[in-house]
Amino acid sequence: MCRNIRTLHNYEPHATSEEVHAAALQYVRKVSGSTKPAKANEDAFEAAVHEIAHITQHLLDSLVTHAPAKHRDEEAAKARARAAVRFGTA
């Protein structure tokens, strides 16, 4: 599950609220050990996702860097090239 959490800081364009929510969801899934909580735990699960997404957005807004921003398309192309080598599809 954790492989789905991507770096969100220092990219152009900036991370969207959907990307922040998806990362928070993956984090809560990993920590809780379930992809879908039981009915009894749904409220706690959703509250945790909401709070972590809020804190993550606050963190991203507060971070300062002097490095040039990475471009999502270029980084995605590099990741595809690494995957092709790793899985032998090149």
LOROGU-728412 format. One record per atom (N, C-alpha, C, O): x, y, z; atom name. Coordinates in steps of 0.1 Angstrom, whole numbers, always signed. Layout:
<tiros>
+-------+-------+-------+-------+
!     x !     y !     z ! zavex !
+-------+-------+-------+-------+
!     X !     Y !     Z !    CA !
...
+-------+-------+-------+-------+
</tiros>
This chain:
<tiros>
+-------+-------+-------+-------+
!     x !     y !     z ! zavex !
+-------+-------+-------+-------+
!    +8 !   -12 !    +0 !     N !
!    +0 !    +0 !    +0 !    CA !
!    +9 !   +13 !    +0 !     C !
!    +5 !   +22 !    -7 !     O !
!   +20 !   +13 !    +7 !     N !
!   +27 !   +25 !    +9 !    CA !
!   +34 !   +30 !    -5 !     C !
!   +37 !   +41 !    -6 !     O !
!   +35 !   +21 !   -14 !     N !
!   +41 !   +25 !   -27 !    CA !
!   +32 !   +35 !   -34 !     C !
!   +37 !   +42 !   -43 !     O !
!   +20 !   +35 !   -30 !     N !
!   +10 !   +45 !   -37 !    CA !
!   +12 !   +59 !   -31 !     C !
!    +6 !   +68 !   -37 !     O !
!   +19 !   +61 !   -20 !     N !
!   +20 !   +74 !   -15 !    CA !
!   +32 !   +80 !   -22 !     C !
!   +43 !   +75 !   -22 !     O !
!   +30 !   +91 !   -29 !     N !
!   +40 !   +98 !   -37 !    CA !
!   +44 !  +111 !   -30 !     C !
!   +37 !  +117 !   -22 !     O !
!   +57 !  +115 !   -33 !     N !
!   +61 !  +128 !   -28 !    CA !
!   +53 !  +139 !   -34 !     C !
!   +50 !  +139 !   -46 !     O !
!   +48 !  +148 !   -26 !     N !
!   +39 !  +158 !   -30 !    CA !
!   +46 !  +172 !   -30 !     C !
!   +40 !  +182 !   -36 !     O !
!   +57 !  +173 !   -24 !     N !
!   +64 !  +186 !   -22 !    CA !
!   +73 !  +189 !   -34 !     C !
!   +79 !  +180 !   -39 !     O !
!   +73 !  +202 !   -37 !     N !
!   +83 !  +207 !   -47 !    CA !
!   +80 !  +202 !   -62 !     C !
!   +89 !  +199 !   -69 !     O !
!   +67 !  +202 !   -65 !     N !
!   +64 !  +198 !   -79 !    CA !
!   +56 !  +209 !   -85 !     C !
!   +49 !  +217 !   -78 !     O !
!   +57 !  +210 !   -98 !     N !
!   +49 !  +219 !  -106 !    CA !
!   +40 !  +211 !  -115 !     C !
!   +46 !  +203 !  -122 !     O !
!   +27 !  +212 !  -116 !     N !
!   +19 !  +221 !  -107 !    CA !
!   +19 !  +215 !   -93 !     C !
!   +22 !  +203 !   -91 !     O !
!   +15 !  +223 !   -83 !     N !
!   +14 !  +219 !   -69 !    CA !
!    +4 !  +208 !   -67 !     C !
!    -5 !  +206 !   -76 !     O !
!    +6 !  +201 !   -56 !     N !
!    -3 !  +189 !   -53 !    CA !
!   -17 !  +194 !   -52 !     C !
!   -20 !  +205 !   -46 !     O !
!   -26 !  +187 !   -57 !     N !
!   -41 !  +190 !   -56 !    CA !
!   -46 !  +185 !   -43 !     C !
!   -40 !  +176 !   -36 !     O !
!   -58 !  +190 !   -39 !     N !
!   -64 !  +185 !   -26 !    CA !
!   -67 !  +170 !   -28 !     C !
!   -67 !  +162 !   -18 !     O !
!   -70 !  +165 !   -40 !     N !
!   -73 !  +151 !   -43 !    CA !
!   -61 !  +143 !   -40 !     C !
!   -62 !  +132 !   -35 !     O !
!   -49 !  +148 !   -45 !     N !
!   -37 !  +140 !   -42 !    CA !
!   -33 !  +139 !   -28 !     C !
!   -29 !  +129 !   -23 !     O !
!   -35 !  +150 !   -20 !     N !
!   -33 !  +150 !    -6 !    CA !
!   -42 !  +141 !    +1 !     C !
!   -38 !  +133 !   +10 !     O !
!   -55 !  +141 !    -3 !     N !
!   -65 !  +132 !    +3 !    CA !
!   -61 !  +117 !    +0 !     C !
!   -62 !  +109 !    +9 !     O !
!   -57 !  +114 !   -12 !     N !
!   -53 !  +101 !   -16 !    CA !
!   -41 !   +96 !    -8 !     C !
!   -41 !   +84 !    -3 !     O !
!   -31 !  +105 !    -5 !     N !
!   -20 !  +101 !    +3 !    CA !
!   -24 !   +98 !   +17 !     C !
!   -20 !   +89 !   +24 !     O !
!   -33 !  +107 !   +23 !     N !
!   -38 !  +105 !   +36 !    CA !
!   -46 !   +91 !   +37 !     C !
!   -44 !   +84 !   +47 !     O !
!   -54 !   +88 !   +27 !     N !
!   -61 !   +76 !   +27 !    CA !
!   -52 !   +64 !   +27 !     C !
!   -54 !   +54 !   +35 !     O !
!   -42 !   +64 !   +19 !     N !
!   -32 !   +53 !   +18 !    CA !
!   -25 !   +52 !   +32 !     C !
!   -23 !   +41 !   +36 !     O !
!   -22 !   +63 !   +38 !     N !
!   -15 !   +62 !   +51 !    CA !
!   -24 !   +56 !   +61 !     C !
!   -20 !   +47 !   +69 !     O !
!   -36 !   +60 !   +62 !     N !
!   -46 !   +54 !   +72 !    CA !
!   -48 !   +40 !   +69 !     C !
!   -49 !   +32 !   +78 !     O !
!   -49 !   +36 !   +56 !     N !
!   -51 !   +22 !   +53 !    CA !
!   -39 !   +14 !   +58 !     C !
!   -41 !    +3 !   +63 !     O !
!   -27 !   +19 !   +56 !     N !
!   -15 !   +12 !   +60 !    CA !
!   -15 !   +10 !   +75 !     C !
!   -12 !    -1 !   +80 !     O !
!   -17 !   +21 !   +82 !     N !
!   -16 !   +21 !   +97 !    CA !
!   -27 !   +12 !  +103 !     C !
!   -24 !    +5 !  +113 !     O !
!   -39 !   +13 !   +97 !     N !
!   -50 !    +5 !  +103 !    CA !
!   -50 !    -9 !   +99 !     C !
!   -56 !   -18 !  +105 !     O !
!   -43 !   -12 !   +88 !     N !
!   -42 !   -26 !   +83 !    CA !
!   -54 !   -30 !   +75 !     C !
!   -56 !   -42 !   +73 !     O !
!   -62 !   -21 !   +71 !     N !
!   -74 !   -25 !   +63 !    CA !
!   -77 !   -15 !   +52 !     C !
!   -74 !    -3 !   +54 !     O !
!   -81 !   -19 !   +41 !     N !
!   -84 !   -10 !   +30 !    CA !
!   -98 !    -5 !   +31 !     C !
!  -101 !    +6 !   +26 !     O !
!  -107 !   -12 !   +38 !     N !
!  -121 !    -7 !   +40 !    CA !
!  -124 !   -11 !   +54 !     C !
!  -124 !   -23 !   +58 !     O !
!  -127 !    -1 !   +63 !     N !
!  -129 !    -3 !   +77 !    CA !
!  -143 !   -10 !   +79 !     C !
!  -152 !    -9 !   +71 !     O !
!  -144 !   -17 !   +90 !     N !
!  -157 !   -22 !   +94 !    CA !
!  -167 !   -11 !   +97 !     C !
!  -163 !    +1 !  +100 !     O !
!  -180 !   -13 !   +97 !     N !
!  -190 !    -3 !   +99 !    CA !
!  -187 !    +4 !  +112 !     C !
!  -189 !   +16 !  +113 !     O !
!  -183 !    -3 !  +123 !     N !
!  -181 !    +3 !  +136 !    CA !
!  -169 !   +12 !  +136 !     C !
!  -168 !   +21 !  +144 !     O !
!  -160 !   +11 !  +126 !     N !
!  -148 !   +19 !  +126 !    CA !
!  -148 !   +30 !  +115 !     C !
!  -139 !   +37 !  +113 !     O !
!  -159 !   +31 !  +107 !     N !
!  -159 !   +40 !   +95 !    CA !
!  -157 !   +54 !  +100 !     C !
!  -150 !   +62 !   +93 !     O !
!  -164 !   +59 !  +110 !     N !
!  -163 !   +73 !  +114 !    CA !
!  -149 !   +76 !  +119 !     C !
!  -144 !   +86 !  +115 !     O !
!  -143 !   +67 !  +126 !     N !
!  -129 !   +70 !  +131 !    CA !
!  -119 !   +70 !  +119 !     C !
!  -110 !   +78 !  +118 !     O !
!  -121 !   +61 !  +109 !     N !
!  -113 !   +60 !   +97 !    CA !
!  -114 !   +72 !   +89 !     C !
!  -104 !   +78 !   +85 !     O !
!  -126 !   +77 !   +86 !     N !
!  -128 !   +89 !   +78 !    CA !
!  -123 !  +101 !   +85 !     C !
!  -118 !  +110 !   +79 !     O !
!  -125 !  +102 !   +99 !     N !
!  -120 !  +113 !  +106 !    CA !
!  -105 !  +114 !  +105 !     C !
!   -99 !  +125 !  +104 !     O !
!   -98 !  +102 !  +106 !     N !
!   -84 !  +102 !  +106 !    CA !
!   -79 !  +106 !   +92 !     C !
!   -69 !  +114 !   +91 !     O !
!   -86 !  +102 !   +81 !     N !
!   -82 !  +106 !   +68 !    CA !
!   -83 !  +121 !   +66 !     C !
!   -74 !  +128 !   +61 !     O !
!   -94 !  +126 !   +71 !     N !
!   -97 !  +141 !   +70 !    CA !
!   -86 !  +149 !   +78 !     C !
!   -80 !  +158 !   +72 !     O !
!   -83 !  +145 !   +90 !     N !
!   -73 !  +152 !   +98 !    CA !
!   -59 !  +151 !   +92 !     C !
!   -52 !  +161 !   +92 !     O !
!   -55 !  +139 !   +87 !     N !
!   -42 !  +137 !   +81 !    CA !
!   -41 !  +145 !   +68 !     C !
!   -30 !  +151 !   +66 !     O !
!   -51 !  +146 !   +60 !     N !
!   -51 !  +153 !   +48 !    CA !
!   -49 !  +168 !   +52 !     C !
!   -42 !  +175 !   +45 !     O !
!   -56 !  +173 !   +62 !     N !
!   -55 !  +187 !   +66 !    CA !
!   -41 !  +190 !   +71 !     C !
!   -36 !  +200 !   +66 !     O !
!   -36 !  +182 !   +79 !     N !
!   -22 !  +184 !   +84 !    CA !
!   -12 !  +183 !   +73 !     C !
!    -2 !  +191 !   +72 !     O !
!   -14 !  +174 !   +64 !     N !
!    -5 !  +173 !   +52 !    CA !
!    -5 !  +185 !   +44 !     C !
!    +6 !  +190 !   +39 !     O !
!   -17 !  +190 !   +41 !     N !
!   -18 !  +203 !   +33 !    CA !
!   -11 !  +214 !   +40 !     C !
!    -4 !  +222 !   +34 !     O !
!   -13 !  +215 !   +53 !     N !
!    -6 !  +225 !   +61 !    CA !
!    +9 !  +224 !   +60 !     C !
!   +16 !  +234 !   +59 !     O !
!   +14 !  +212 !   +61 !     N !
!   +28 !  +209 !   +60 !    CA !
!   +33 !  +214 !   +46 !     C !
!   +43 !  +221 !   +45 !     O !
!   +27 !  +210 !   +36 !     N !
!   +31 !  +213 !   +22 !    CA !
!   +31 !  +228 !   +20 !     C !
!   +40 !  +234 !   +14 !     O !
!   +21 !  +235 !   +26 !     N !
!   +20 !  +250 !   +25 !    CA !
!   +32 !  +257 !   +33 !     C !
!   +35 !  +268 !   +29 !     O !
!   +37 !  +250 !   +43 !     N !
!   +47 !  +256 !   +52 !    CA !
!   +61 !  +253 !   +47 !     C !
!   +70 !  +261 !   +51 !     O !
!   +63 !  +243 !   +40 !     N !
!   +77 !  +239 !   +36 !    CA !
!   +83 !  +249 !   +26 !     C !
!   +76 !  +255 !   +18 !     O !
!   +96 !  +252 !   +28 !     N !
!  +104 !  +261 !   +20 !    CA !
!  +115 !  +253 !   +14 !     C !
!  +121 !  +245 !   +20 !     O !
!  +117 !  +256 !    +1 !     N !
!  +129 !  +250 !    -6 !    CA !
!  +135 !  +259 !   -15 !     C !
!  +129 !  +269 !   -20 !     O !
!  +148 !  +257 !   -18 !     N !
!  +155 !  +266 !   -27 !    CA !
!  +158 !  +258 !   -40 !     C !
!  +164 !  +263 !   -49 !     O !
!  +154 !  +245 !   -40 !     N !
!  +157 !  +237 !   -52 !    CA !
!  +146 !  +240 !   -62 !     C !
!  +135 !  +244 !   -59 !     O !
!  +150 !  +239 !   -75 !     N !
!  +140 !  +241 !   -85 !    CA !
!  +129 !  +230 !   -85 !     C !
!  +132 !  +219 !   -81 !     O !
!  +117 !  +234 !   -88 !     N !
!  +105 !  +225 !   -87 !    CA !
!  +107 !  +214 !   -98 !     C !
!  +112 !  +217 !  -109 !     O !
!  +103 !  +202 !   -95 !     N !
!  +103 !  +191 !  -104 !    CA !
!   +90 !  +192 !  -112 !     C !
!   +80 !  +197 !  -108 !     O !
!   +91 !  +187 !  -125 !     N !
!   +79 !  +187 !  -133 !    CA !
!   +73 !  +173 !  -133 !     C !
!   +80 !  +163 !  -136 !     O !
!   +60 !  +172 !  -131 !     N !
!   +54 !  +159 !  -129 !    CA !
!   +55 !  +150 !  -142 !     C !
!   +58 !  +138 !  -140 !     O !
!   +54 !  +156 !  -153 !     N !
!   +55 !  +148 !  -166 !    CA !
!   +69 !  +142 !  -167 !     C !
!   +70 !  +130 !  -171 !     O !
!   +79 !  +150 !  -164 !     N !
!   +93 !  +145 !  -166 !    CA !
!   +95 !  +134 !  -155 !     C !
!  +101 !  +124 !  -159 !     O !
!   +91 !  +136 !  -143 !     N !
!   +93 !  +126 !  -132 !    CA !
!   +85 !  +113 !  -136 !     C !
!   +90 !  +102 !  -133 !     O !
!   +73 !  +114 !  -141 !     N !
!   +65 !  +103 !  -145 !    CA !
!   +72 !   +95 !  -156 !     C !
!   +72 !   +82 !  -156 !     O !
!   +78 !  +102 !  -166 !     N !
!   +86 !   +95 !  -177 !    CA !
!   +98 !   +87 !  -171 !     C !
!  +100 !   +76 !  -175 !     O !
!  +105 !   +94 !  -161 !     N !
!  +116 !   +87 !  -155 !    CA !
!  +111 !   +74 !  -148 !     C !
!  +118 !   +64 !  -148 !     O !
!  +100 !   +75 !  -141 !     N !
!   +95 !   +64 !  -133 !    CA !
!   +91 !   +52 !  -143 !     C !
!   +93 !   +41 !  -140 !     O !
!   +85 !   +56 !  -154 !     N !
!   +81 !   +46 !  -164 !    CA !
!   +94 !   +39 !  -170 !     C !
!   +93 !   +27 !  -172 !     O !
!  +104 !   +47 !  -172 !     N !
!  +117 !   +41 !  -177 !    CA !
!  +123 !   +31 !  -167 !     C !
!  +127 !   +21 !  -171 !     O !
!  +123 !   +35 !  -154 !     N !
!  +128 !   +26 !  -144 !    CA !
!  +120 !   +14 !  -143 !     C !
!  +125 !    +3 !  -141 !     O !
!  +106 !   +15 !  -144 !     N !
!   +98 !    +3 !  -143 !    CA !
!  +100 !    -6 !  -155 !     C !
!  +100 !   -18 !  -154 !     O !
!  +103 !    +0 !  -167 !     N !
!  +105 !    -8 !  -179 !    CA !
!  +118 !   -17 !  -177 !     C !
!  +119 !   -28 !  -181 !     O !
!  +128 !   -11 !  -171 !     N !
!  +141 !   -18 !  -169 !    CA !
!  +139 !   -28 !  -158 !     C !
!  +143 !   -40 !  -159 !     O !
!  +132 !   -24 !  -147 !     N !
!  +130 !   -33 !  -136 !    CA !
!  +121 !   -46 !  -140 !     C !
!  +125 !   -57 !  -136 !     O !
!  +111 !   -44 !  -147 !     N !
!  +102 !   -55 !  -151 !    CA !
!  +104 !   -60 !  -165 !     C !
!   +97 !   -69 !  -169 !     O !
!  +115 !   -56 !  -171 !     N !
!  +119 !   -62 !  -184 !    CA !
!  +110 !   -59 !  -196 !     C !
!  +108 !   -68 !  -204 !     O !
!  +103 !   -48 !  -196 !     N !
!   +94 !   -45 !  -207 !    CA !
!  +100 !   -35 !  -217 !     C !
!   +94 !   -30 !  -226 !     O !
!  +113 !   -32 !  -215 !     N !
!  +120 !   -23 !  -224 !    CA !
!  +124 !   -29 !  -236 !     C !
!  +130 !   -23 !  -245 !     O !
+-------+-------+-------+-------+
</tiros>
